[in-house]
Amino acid sequence: MDFEILKGKVEQWAVDRQIIPNATPTSQLLKLVSEVGELCDAEGKKDATGMIDAVGDVMVCLINYCALRDLDLVQCLAFAYIQIKDRKGTLMTDGTFVKEQL
């Protein structure tokens, strides 16, 4: 399914349930943190179905947050990409990203 269509369906779902406009950006961020916790739990258990569910729930929270803040999720992603696209460096085996010095 096309992302924009699916995003619209999520937004309509949130409107139908009064999440939008009754939620606050803060409440959606708190829900997002909860869903990220569920993703970490699923990762730790190597639960593929749980990972899929949690990633989807994270996306729903981000879509709701953006709707409440009148932000476009794709534009936010594009903005972030512009910030990182020219970064150079290496991810070390311990998980630390070491930026290349210019």
N, C-alpha and C positions, 0 to 999 in steps of 0.2 A: 504494500500500500504506500502511496506517495506520502512523504513526510508532512507536507502542508495540509493535505486532507486529514491525515491522522491527528495532527496538531489541532486543527479545527474541531474535530470530534471530541478531543480531550477538553478543549475549552468549552464546548457546548455541554459536555457532561458536567463540568464544574459549575457552569451557570445553572443547569437544571437542578443541581443539588445545593444551590446557594453558597457554594464555596467561593465563587466569584459572584457577588462583590463582598460577601460577609467575612471572608478570611482576611488576614492582614499579611503583608509581605513577611513580617517576622514569624507569624504562625506557619507559613509555608516553608520558611527556612528551617524552623525547628522540625517540621515534618521531614524535610529533606535530610537533615542530620540523622533522624531516626531510620530513614530508608537506607542511607549510606551504612549505618550500623548493621542493618539486615544484610546488605551486600557483603560486608566484611565477614559476617557470620557464615553466609553461604559459601564464600571463598574459602574460609577456614575449614569448612566441612566438605569442600569440593562438590557441592550440591549444584549441579548445572541448572536444574529447573529453578532453584532458589536464586541463582545469579541472574537468570533471565528475568524473573519476576521483579527482583530488586532494582535492576537497571531500568526496567520499565517504570517502576514506581518513582525512581529518582527523576526520570524524564518528566513524568506527570507533575511532580513538585516544581521542577524548573519551569515548565510551561505555565503552571498556575502563578508562580512568582512573577514571571515575565508579564503575564496578562495583568496582574495587579499593579505592576510598575510601568506598564505601557512600554515594555521593551520587546524587541523581536529576538527570539532565541537564536535564529540563524545569523542575524547581524551581530549578536554578541559573540558567537563562535567565529565569525569572519574577523571581527575586531581582534580577538585573541590570537587568531592565526597570523594576522599582520604583525602582531607584537613578537611572535616566536619564530616566524618562518626563516629568518636569517640568523638565528642563534646557532652557534656552533659549540660543540663540546661532546662529551662522552659520558654515558651512564656507567658508573663503575659497578663491579660485581656486588658491592655492599649496598647498592641502591642510591648512592650519592651521584648527582649530576655535577660534573666539573665543567664549567664554562671555559671555552677556549679564550685565551688572553689575546687581545688585539695588539 
